Amino acid sequence: MLFDIDGTLVTFTFDVQGTRKAILDVFTEAGLDAGGLSLASPTQQMMDSARSQLAAGSGSVDYPELRRRVYATLDRFEVES
């Protein structure tokens, strides 16, 4: 078993800012207001905002579909890194 705590064996280059921008784009495409969120917003805060908006009747999808789209976006960025 090997541990690479300091990143000397494997370099992981996950694009956090790009991922968050893509998630905000998913929200916009789903008819949600991403105005109160930024690239510094944690993913859970983004999802909570989306859930609240959807519960209030905003948006063009339901929460499970939005979550599927967000997870697909996260998966795409993880594979690319």
Secondary structure as UniProt FT lines:
FT   TURN            5..6
FT   HELIX           16..29
FT   TURN            30..31
FT   TURN            35..36
FT   TURN            39..40
FT   HELIX           43..55
FT   TURN            56..57
FT   HELIX           63..80
//
